[in-house]
Amino acid sequence: MPTAWLDSLVAWITAHPLAAGVLIALIAFCDALAVIGIVVPALPLLFAVGTLIGLGHIDGPYALACAALGAFFGDGLSYWIGRRWGTHLSEQWLFRRYPQFLARGERMFRRHGSLGIVIARFVGAVRPFVPAIAGMLRMPLRRYAPASLFACVAWAAAFLAPGWVFGASYDAVAAVADKLSLAIGALLAVLVLVWAVVLYTYRWFAAHANHLLARALKWTREHPHLGKYAAALIDPNRPESPSLVLLAACLLAIGWAWFAWLAAVLARGGPLAIDRSIYEAMSKLRNPLADQLMAALASLGDAQILVPAAAAALAWLLWRRRWMAAAHWLGALVFGLALTALLGAAIDMPRPPTASSGFGFPSISVTMATIAFGFFAVLIARELPGRNRVWPYLVSGVVVTTLGFARLYLGAHWLSDIAGGMLFGVVWLLLLGIAYRRHVARSFLMRPLAGIFYGVFVVAALWHAPHQPQRLLAQFAPPPPAYSLETENWWQHGWAELPTRRDERSKSLAWPLDLQVAGSLEPLRDRLGAAGWREQPQADWIATLGLLDDDTPPLEQPVLPATFEGRAEALLMLRAGEDGKHQFALRLWPAPARLNDGAPLWIGTAQVLEYRRPFGVAGLWQPMQDPQPAHAALREALRGADAREERNPKSGGVVLRMRTGE
């Protein structure tokens, strides 16, 4: 776990092991406390604690006991509060805000009795309410306490176990899949955040729509000149008025955010500081397996996917003679595309180093995906019952966020391009949405239209996206190195100026770079092949999933790829060990410098790999600490070649360099 803050946390825990247990107990106590537990993020916090247990920084049984006792005492306090206030509990100010959770908790308790206390421990927001309800309904303490204690122990074990397993297997997995797991984890974290923001924002507006409508009506009466324009949106006799107020409020907020962001970009005249920070962070996550996944996801905004889905929805609206809906749908897409293209042409935004072509600010693919999915949500959401109306907006948020994250990962856009495209798309679809909702009160059958649009989108994505990774990866490849070396100078002295370790913060992943090759790799490949080495093609997702097959012999399992400065391996060669559980590996990447005579320059490492199966789930070839046997085998294979081996004066490590002569 290579972050500085985590290093500080681990150092503090090591120095204060008893205090760490108190902190764990406090987290569990607050999570169990009535009402307060709703806002305590116990799952991610206890996952982090479990990870530290697996890494050996916290004693497992001690942490489990602290979490269980903290939860038990928190439940006990909630139980006492319930007994103290009795049937008047729902009238107290803390509980008045959450009547739905009280009602759900009471139904669960009445239906399951003591078992309900155990079940509620694993049911989200209901968890801190059920003990209070048990006290309110005067459940005897002798029945409540054993059920609560069992539930707390089971809960603590269940919430700590995922992190515990992750931490215990981290060292084994991180050596070969660290960046892959970080990239996928970052995507999932962003999706969860967007999901929560969309869901709770919609629910807040839905709960306060009538109050906002009343305030808006009061404002129109106090400001008759300006109010007459707003009054057209908020006629209390129209059932659409609350949703129009919601759309208008979102338009004001997001419109302000859009113009503020645009002003910041124009004032800067180029990428913002946060743009460069995000770009550098994403470039450090590059991994061949993640590259393939993100390149496929980055194509979700391509015309080959959006146009068939939009055309199918338009055709259905025309067939059903929904002329107004069809006109707004067509206008949203056509004028949205025109406005985005005009804005992109008007704003001269320097592109990221990895983006050689395409629109700059805003991202046209992200903008059009936002408009298409967002306005479609406006079209169909009101046809859904009650709380289900949020689902089209959640789908929109997930699709657009996935697309934006993937394009950020590939370096196709700055964060400003992505955020600007999303905000501009939302502003435009809200304007069209308000116009549509004002003029169209007629409902229509939503399910066929939703099935057609989302179904065609999924089919087009499954057909188009798998064919795009190579094209996009070539289009957004890292730029060639700017640093140049004179060839003879590299051979004599310049080789010592190149990096001596892989660019990783974790010591276990910062492999020594002890091999340099100038020229074509074909002679090296042929020489090693004659010595019993074999070349392994870069493992794709199909080969990676094969790691789960424990019937495949270890030597037939692929070695997962690794990156250096965002670039995939140019050559991976292996030679089997005698015991079948070890093998030698040679990894070569493009060097961060070029030779002035045009010959390619490569940098790499030799490793001894050991086959392991962490927790018996999947087999992995993991680098060992001592690479000397691999170096000896490599030197033997290169005997007679134009090669030298010298100790680096800076790092003290031995570096083998070779000229292939081509």
C-alpha positions in Angstrom: 0.0 0.0 0.0 2.3 2.7 -1.3 0.8 6.0 -0.1 2.4 8.4 2.3 -0.6 8.8 4.5 -0.9 5.1 4.8 2.7 4.8 5.8 2.1 7.4 8.6 -1.1 5.5 9.7 0.8 2.2 9.8 3.6 3.8 11.8 1.1 5.2 14.3 -0.7 1.9 14.7 2.6 0.1 15.2 3.5 2.6 17.9 0.0 2.6 19.6 -1.6 -0.9 19.1 -3.9 -0.5 22.0 -5.1 2.9 20.9 -5.8 1.4 17.4 -8.2 -1.0 19.1 -10.0 1.9 20.8 -10.4 3.6 17.4 -11.9 0.4 15.9 -14.3 0.1 18.8 -15.3 3.8 18.3 -16.0 3.3 14.6 -18.3 0.3 15.4 -19.9 2.1 18.3 -20.9 5.1 16.2 -22.1 2.9 13.4 -24.5 1.1 15.9 -25.8 4.3 17.5 -29.4 5.2 16.7 -29.7 7.7 13.8 -26.0 8.6 13.9 -25.1 5.3 12.4 -26.8 6.3 9.2 -23.9 8.6 8.3 -21.0 6.5 9.5 -19.2 4.8 6.6 -18.5 1.6 8.6 -18.0 -0.7 5.6 -15.0 1.1 4.0 -13.5 1.9 7.4 -13.6 -1.7 8.6 -12.4 -2.9 5.2 -9.3 -0.7 5.7 -8.9 -2.1 9.2 -9.2 -5.6 7.8 -6.5 -4.8 5.2 -4.1 -3.7 7.9 -4.8 -7.0 9.8 -4.0 -9.0 6.6 -0.8 -7.0 6.2 0.2 -7.8 9.7 0.0 -4.3 11.2 -3.0 -5.1 13.6 -3.7 -8.2 15.6 -6.7 -9.9 14.1 -8.5 -11.4 17.2 -7.9 -8.1 19.1 -9.4 -6.0 16.2 -12.3 -8.4 15.9 -13.1 -8.2 19.6 -12.8 -4.4 19.6 -15.2 -4.1 16.7 -17.7 -6.5 18.2 -17.6 -4.9 21.6 -18.0 -1.4 20.1 -21.0 -2.5 18.1 -22.5 -4.3 21.2 -22.2 -1.2 23.4 -23.6 1.0 20.6 -26.6 -1.3 20.2 -27.0 -1.3 24.0 -27.2 2.5 24.1 -29.7 2.5 21.3 -31.7 -0.2 23.2 -31.7 2.0 26.3 -32.8 5.1 24.3 -35.7 3.0 23.0 -36.7 1.9 26.5 -36.3 5.4 27.8 -38.6 7.1 25.3 -40.9 4.2 24.6 -43.8 4.9 22.2 -42.8 8.6 22.1 -39.5 7.7 20.3 -40.8 8.7 16.9 -41.7 12.2 18.3 -38.1 13.0 19.3 -36.3 15.4 16.9 -33.6 13.0 15.9 -36.1 10.3 14.9 -38.6 12.6 13.3 -36.3 13.1 10.3 -36.3 9.3 9.5 -39.8 7.9 9.9 -39.3 5.5 7.0 -36.3 3.8 8.8 -38.3 3.5 12.0 -41.2 2.0 10.2 -39.0 -0.5 8.3 -37.2 -1.4 11.5 -40.4 -2.0 13.4 -41.8 -4.2 10.6 -38.6 -6.3 10.6 -38.6 -6.6 14.4 -42.2 -7.6 14.6 -41.9 -10.1 11.9 -38.7 -11.8 13.0 -38.4 -11.1 16.8 -34.9 -11.9 18.1 -33.8 -13.0 14.7 -34.6 -9.5 13.4 -31.8 -8.1 15.6 -29.3 -10.4 13.8 -30.8 -9.7 10.3 -30.9 -5.9 10.9 -27.1 -5.9 11.7 -26.6 -6.5 7.9 -29.3 -4.2 6.5 -27.8 -0.8 5.9 -29.7 2.2 7.3 -32.1 0.0 9.4 -29.2 -1.3 11.5 -29.0 1.5 14.1 -32.8 1.6 14.5 -33.8 -2.0 15.4 -32.1 -2.0 18.8 -33.9 1.2 19.7 -37.2 -0.4 18.5 -36.5 -3.5 20.6 -36.2 -1.3 23.6 -39.2 0.7 22.7 -41.3 -2.5 22.5 -39.9 -3.6 25.9 -38.1 -6.7 24.7 -36.6 -8.3 27.8 -32.9 -7.7 28.3 -32.2 -11.4 28.8 -33.5 -12.1 25.3 -32.1 -9.0 23.6 -28.4 -9.2 24.9 -27.5 -12.7 23.6 -29.0 -12.0 20.2 -27.3 -8.6 20.0 -23.9 -10.1 21.1 -24.1 -12.8 18.4 -25.1 -10.3 15.8 -22.2 -8.0 16.6 -19.6 -10.7 16.5 -20.9 -12.0 13.2 -21.1 -8.5 11.8 -17.6 -7.6 12.9 -16.2 -10.8 11.3 -18.2 -10.3 8.1 -17.1 -6.6 7.7 -13.4 -7.3 8.5 -13.1 -10.5 6.5 -12.9 -8.9 2.9 -10.2 -6.5 3.9 -8.4 -9.2 5.9 -8.3 -11.5 2.9 -7.3 -8.6 0.6 -4.5 -7.6 2.9 -3.2 -11.1 3.3 -3.0 -11.6 -0.4 -1.9 -8.1 -1.3 1.8 -8.8 -1.5 1.3 -11.8 -3.8 -1.2 -10.0 -6.1 0.3 -6.5 -6.1 3.6 -7.7 -7.6 1.8 -8.6 -10.8 -1.6 -6.8 -10.8 -1.1 -3.7 -8.6 -1.9 -1.1 -11.2 -4.7 -3.2 -12.6 -6.5 -3.4 -9.3 -5.9 0.3 -8.6 -7.4 1.3 -12.0 -10.5 -0.9 -11.6 -10.8 0.1 -7.9 -10.7 3.8 -8.9 -13.3 3.3 -11.5 -15.6 1.5 -9.1 -15.1 4.2 -6.4 -16.0 7.0 -8.9 -19.1 5.0 -10.0 -20.2 4.5 -6.4 -19.7 8.2 -5.7 -21.7 9.3 -8.8 -24.5 6.8 -8.0 -24.8 8.2 -4.4 -24.7 11.8 -5.6 -27.4 11.3 -8.2 -29.6 9.1 -6.0 -29.6 11.3 -2.9 -29.7 14.6 -4.8 -32.8 13.3 -6.6 -34.4 12.1 -3.4 -33.7 15.4 -1.7 -35.3 17.4 -4.5 -38.3 15.0 -4.7 -38.9 15.3 -0.9 -38.7 19.1 -1.0 -40.4 19.7 -4.4 -43.6 21.0 -2.9 -41.7 23.3 -0.5 -39.6 24.6 -3.3 -42.8 25.1 -5.4 -44.4 27.1 -2.6 -41.4 29.3 -2.2 -41.2 29.9 -5.9 -44.9 30.9 -6.0 -44.3 33.3 -3.2 -41.4 34.8 -5.1 -43.4 35.3 -8.2 -46.0 37.3 -6.2 -43.4 39.5 -4.7 -41.6 40.1 -8.0 -44.4 40.5 -10.6 -42.2 41.7 -13.4 -39.7 38.9 -13.3 -42.1 36.5 -11.7 -44.3 36.3 -14.7 -41.7 34.3 -16.6 -41.2 31.9 -13.7 -44.9 31.6 -13.2 -45.2 29.8 -16.5 -43.2 27.0 -15.0 -44.9 26.7 -11.7 -48.6 26.7 -12.2 -49.8 24.8 -9.1 -52.7 23.4 -11.1 -50.4 21.4 -13.3 -49.1 18.1 -11.9 -45.8 18.7 -13.8 -45.0 21.8 -11.8 -42.9 20.1 -9.1 -40.7 18.3 -11.7 -40.3 21.6 -13.6 -39.2 23.3 -10.5 -36.7 20.4 -9.9 -35.4 20.8 -13.5 -35.1 24.5 -13.2 -33.3 24.3 -9.9 -30.8 21.9 -11.4 -30.4 24.1 -14.4 -29.5 27.1 -12.3 -27.0 25.2 -10.2 -25.3 23.3 -13.0 -25.5 26.3 -15.3 -23.6 28.4 -12.7 -21.1 25.5 -12.3 -20.6 25.3 -16.1 -19.9 29.0 -16.6 -17.6 29.1 -13.6 -15.6 26.2 -15.0 -15.6 27.8 -18.5 -14.4 31.1 -17.0 -11.6 29.2 -15.2 -10.5 27.5 -18.4 -10.5 30.7 -20.4 -8.7 32.7 -17.8 -6.0 30.0 -17.6 -5.7 29.7 -21.3 -4.8 26.0 -21.0 -5.1 23.1 -18.7 -5.7 23.8 -15.0 -3.4 22.5 -12.3 -5.9 19.8 -11.4 -5.9 18.7 -15.0 -2.2 18.0 -15.0 -2.4 16.3 -11.6 -5.1 14.0 -12.7 -3.3 13.3 -16.0 -0.1 12.3 -14.1 -2.0 10.2 -11.7 -3.8 8.3 -14.5 -0.6 7.8 -16.4 0.8 6.0 -13.4 -2.1 3.6 -13.4 -1.4 2.4 -16.9 -1.4 -1.4 -17.2 -1.9 -3.6 -20.4 -4.9 -5.4 -19.0 -6.5 -2.2 -17.7 -5.6 -0.5 -21.1 -7.7 -3.1 -23.0 -10.7 -2.7 -20.6 -10.5 1.1 -20.6 -10.1 1.4 -24.3 -13.3 -0.7 -24.8 -15.2 1.5 -22.3 -13.8 4.7 -23.9 -15.6 3.7 -27.1 -19.1 3.9 -25.5 -19.4 7.5 -26.7 -18.6 6.6 -30.4 -21.2 7.4 -33.1 -21.3 3.7 -34.0 -23.0 3.0 -30.6 -24.9 6.2 -29.8 -26.4 6.7 -33.3 -28.2 3.3 -33.6 -29.7 3.7 -30.1 -30.8 7.2 -30.7 -32.2 6.4 -34.2 -34.1 3.4 -32.9 -35.7 5.6 -30.2 -36.6 8.2 -32.7 -38.1 5.6 -35.1 -40.3 4.3 -32.3 -41.5 7.8 -31.3 -42.3 8.6 -35.0 -44.1 5.3 -35.4 -46.2 6.0 -32.3 -46.8 9.6 -33.6 -45.3 11.3 -30.6 -44.3 14.2 -32.8 -43.4 16.6 -30.0 -41.2 14.1 -28.2 -39.5 13.1 -31.4 -38.9 16.8 -32.3 -37.3 17.5 -28.9 -35.3 14.3 -29.0 -33.9 15.1 -32.5 -33.3 18.7 -31.4 -31.4 17.7 -28.3 -29.0 15.6 -30.3 -28.5 17.7 -33.5 -28.3 21.1 -31.8 -26.2 19.6 -29.0 -23.7 18.2 -31.5 -23.6 21.5 -33.4 -23.1 23.6 -30.2 -20.4 21.3 -28.9 -18.5 21.4 -32.2 -18.8 25.2 -32.3 -17.6 25.5 -28.7 -14.7 23.1 -29.4 -13.7 25.1 -32.4 -13.9 28.4 -30.6 -11.8 27.4 -27.5 -8.2 26.6 -28.3 -7.4 24.1 -25.5 -4.0 22.4 -25.7 -4.4 18.7 -25.8 -2.7 16.2 -23.4 0.6 14.8 -24.6 -1.1 11.4 -25.4 -3.9 13.0 -27.5 -2.8 13.6 -31.1 -6.2 14.4 -32.6 -9.8 15.0 -31.7 -11.8 17.8 -30.0 -10.3 19.6 -27.1 -12.7 21.5 -24.8 -15.3 20.1 -24.2 -15.1 16.4 -24.9 -17.6 15.8 -27.7 -18.1 12.1 -27.0 -18.8 12.8 -23.3 -21.1 15.7 -24.1 -23.2 13.7 -26.6 -23.4 10.7 -24.3 -24.6 13.1 -21.5 -27.2 14.6 -23.8 -28.4 11.3 -25.2 -28.8 9.5 -21.9 -29.8 12.5 -19.9 -32.6 13.7 -22.2 -33.8 10.2 -22.6 -34.1 10.0 -18.8 -36.2 13.2 -18.9 -38.4 11.6 -21.6 -39.2 8.4 -19.7 -38.7 9.2 -16.0 -42.1 10.7 -15.4 -43.8 7.6 -16.7 -42.2 5.6 -13.9 -43.9 5.3 -10.5 -42.7 7.3 -7.5 -39.2 6.6 -6.3 -38.4 4.5 -9.4 -38.1 7.7 -11.5 -34.5 8.1 -10.4 -33.4 4.9 -12.3 -33.0 6.5 -15.8 -30.9 9.2 -14.2 -28.7 6.6 -12.4 -28.2 4.8 -15.6 -27.2 8.0 -17.3 -24.7 8.8 -14.5 -23.1 5.4 -14.7 -22.7 5.3 -18.5 -21.3 8.9 -18.7 -19.0 8.5 -15.7 -17.6 5.2 -17.1 -17.0 6.8 -20.5 -15.4 9.9 -18.9 -13.1 7.9 -16.6 -12.0 5.6 -19.4 -11.0 8.6 -21.6 -9.2 10.2 -18.7 -7.3 7.0 -18.1 -6.2 6.9 -21.7 -5.1 10.5 -21.7 -7.5 11.4 -24.4 -8.8 14.5 -22.5 -8.0 16.7 -19.6 -10.4 16.6 -16.6 -11.6 20.0 -17.8 -12.7 18.5 -21.1 -14.6 15.8 -19.4 -16.2 18.0 -16.7 -16.9 20.7 -19.2 -18.6 18.3 -21.5 -20.7 16.8 -18.7 -21.8 20.2 -17.4 -22.5 21.6 -20.9 -24.5 18.5 -21.8 -26.6 18.7 -18.6 -27.3 22.4 -19.2 -28.5 21.7 -22.7 -30.6 18.7 -21.8 -32.2 20.6 -18.9 -33.2 23.5 -21.2 -34.8 21.0 -23.6 -36.3 19.1 -20.8 -38.0 22.1 -19.3 -39.3 23.1 -22.8 -40.6 19.5 -23.3 -42.2 19.1 -19.9 -43.9 22.5 -20.3 -45.6 21.7 -23.6 -46.2 18.0 -23.4 -48.5 16.6 -20.7 -49.5 13.5 -22.6 -48.0 10.3 -21.3 -47.0 7.3 -23.3 -46.1 3.7 -22.8 -42.5 3.9 -21.6 -41.4 0.2 -21.4 -41.1 -0.5 -25.1 -39.2 2.7 -25.7 -36.8 2.1 -22.8 -36.2 -1.5 -24.0 -35.5 -0.3 -27.5 -33.1 2.4 -26.6 -31.1 0.6 -23.9 -31.3 -2.7 -25.7 -29.9 -1.3 -29.0 -27.2 0.6 -27.0 -26.1 -2.7 -25.3 -26.1 -4.7 -28.6 -24.2 -1.9 -30.4 -21.7 -1.7 -27.6 -21.1 -5.4 -27.5 -20.5 -5.4 -31.2 -18.4 -2.3 -31.5 -16.4 -1.9 -28.3 -14.4 -5.2 -28.4 -12.9 -4.1 -31.8 -11.7 -0.7 -30.6 -8.9 -1.2 -28.0 -6.0 -1.5 -30.4 -7.1 1.5 -32.4 -7.6 3.7 -29.4 -4.4 2.5 -27.7 -2.4 3.4 -30.8 -4.1 6.7 -31.0 -3.5 7.6 -27.3 0.0 6.0 -26.9 2.5 7.7 -24.6 4.6 10.2 -26.5 8.1 9.2 -27.5 11.0 10.1 -25.2 12.4 13.6 -25.7 15.8 12.7 -24.0 18.4 11.8 -26.6 21.7 9.9 -26.2 24.7 9.7 -28.6 25.1 6.0 -29.3 28.7 5.6 -28.5 28.3 7.8 -25.4 25.5 5.5 -24.2 27.7 2.4 -24.7 30.6 4.0 -22.7 29.0 6.1 -20.0 25.4 7.2 -20.8 23.9 3.9 -19.8 24.5 4.9 -16.1 22.1 7.9 -16.5 19.1 5.8 -17.2 16.7 4.7 -14.4 18.0 1.9 -12.1 14.6 1.0 -10.7 11.0 0.7 -11.9 8.9 3.8 -11.0 6.9 2.4 -8.1 6.6 3.7 -4.6 6.3 0.2 -3.1 9.7 -1.4 -2.6 8.3 -4.8 -3.5 7.3 -3.5 -7.0 10.3 -1.2 -7.7 12.2 -4.0 -9.5 15.8 -3.2 -10.4 16.3 -2.3 -14.1 19.5 -4.2 -14.7 19.4 -4.8 -18.5 19.7 -2.4 -21.4 19.6 -3.3 -25.1 20.3 -1.1 -28.2 19.0 -2.1 -31.6 16.4 -4.6 -32.9 15.1 -7.2 -30.5 15.1 -10.0 -33.1 18.7 -11.1 -32.5 18.2 -11.2 -28.8 15.0 -13.2 -29.2 16.7 -15.7 -31.5 19.7 -16.1 -29.2 17.5 -16.7 -26.1 15.3 -19.0 -28.0 18.2 -21.2 -28.9 19.1 -21.3 -25.2 15.7 -22.7 -24.2 13.9 -19.4 -23.6 10.4 -18.9 -25.0 8.5 -15.7 -25.8 5.1 -15.2 -24.2 2.6 -12.9 -26.0 1.1 -10.3 -23.8 -1.6 -11.9 -21.7 -5.1 -10.7 -22.5 -8.3 -11.0 -20.4 -9.1 -14.5 -21.7 -5.6 -15.7 -20.7 -5.9 -14.0 -17.3 -9.2 -15.6 -16.5 -7.5 -18.9 -17.2 -5.5 -18.4 -14.0 -8.6 -19.6 -12.1 -8.2 -23.1 -13.6 -6.3 -25.1 -11.1 -6.1 -28.1 -13.6 -3.7 -26.2 -15.9 -0.1 -26.9 -15.1 1.8 -23.9 -13.7 4.2 -23.7 -16.7 1.2 -23.3 -19.0 -0.2 -20.4 -17.0 0.6 -16.9 -18.3 2.8 -14.4 -16.6 0.8 -11.2 -16.2 2.2 -8.1 -17.9 3.8 -5.2 -16.2 4.4 -1.6 -17.2 7.2 0.9 -17.0 6.4 4.6 -17.2 3.0 3.8 -18.6 4.3 1.5 -21.4 3.6 -2.2 -21.8 6.4 -4.7 -22.2 7.9 -4.9 -25.7 9.3 -8.4 -24.9 8.6 -11.0 -22.3 10.7 -14.2 -22.4 10.6 -17.1 -20.0 12.7 -20.2 -19.3 11.3 -23.0 -17.1 13.0 -24.0 -13.9 13.8 -27.6 -13.1 11.2 -28.0 -10.4 8.2 -26.8 -12.4 7.4 -24.2 -9.7 10.0 -21.6 -10.7 10.9 -20.0 -14.0 13.2 -17.2 -15.2 11.7 -14.1 -16.8 13.2 -11.3 -19.0 11.1 -8.2 -19.3 12.0 -5.3 -21.7 10.3 -1.9 -22.1 11.1 1.1 -24.3 13.7 3.1 -22.5 12.9 6.7 -21.4 15.6 7.9 -23.9 16.4 7.5 -27.6 19.6 7.0 -29.5 20.6 9.7 -32.0 21.3 7.2 -34.8 17.6 6.1 -34.8 18.3 2.7 -33.2 15.7 1.7 -30.6 16.8 1.5 -26.9 15.3 -0.9 -24.4 15.5 -1.2 -20.7 14.4 -4.2 -18.6 14.9 -6.7 -15.8 15.6 -10.4 -15.2 13.6 -12.1 -12.5 13.0 -15.5 -10.8 9.3 -16.2 -10.7 7.6 -18.5 -8.2 4.2 -20.0 -8.8 1.8 -19.3 -5.9 -2.0 -19.7 -5.3 -3.0 -17.1 -2.7 -5.9 -18.6 -0.7 -6.2 -21.2 -3.5 -8.3 -18.9 -5.7 -5.9 -18.3 -8.7 -2.4 -19.1 -9.6 0.1 -16.3 -10.0 3.7 -16.1 -11.1 5.3 -13.8 -8.5 8.8 -12.3 -8.6 11.1 -13.4 -5.9 13.6 -11.2 -4.1 16.8 -12.8 -5.4 17.1 -12.5 -9.2 20.7 -13.8 -9.4 19.8 -17.3 -10.9 17.9 -15.5 -13.7 20.9 -13.2 -14.3 23.3 -16.2 -14.5 21.0 -17.9 -17.0 20.8 -14.7 -19.1 24.6 -14.2 -19.1 25.0 -17.8 -20.2 22.6 -17.4 -23.0 24.3 -14.2 -24.2 27.8 -15.6 -24.1 29.7 -14.5 -27.2 27.3 -11.6 -27.9 28.3 -7.9 -28.0 27.5 -7.4 -24.3 29.1 -5.9 -21.2 28.3 -6.1 -17.5 29.3 -3.3 -15.2 28.3 -2.0 -11.8 26.3 1.2 -11.9 28.3 3.9 -10.0 25.1 5.5 -8.6 23.0 2.5 -7.5 25.7 0.0 -7.0 23.8 -2.6 -8.9 25.2 -4.6 -11.8 23.8 -3.7 -15.2 24.1 -5.9 -18.3 24.0 -4.0 -21.6 23.9 -5.4 -25.1 24.1 -4.2 -28.7 22.3 -6.3 -31.2 23.9 -4.6 -34.3 20.6 -4.0 -36.0 
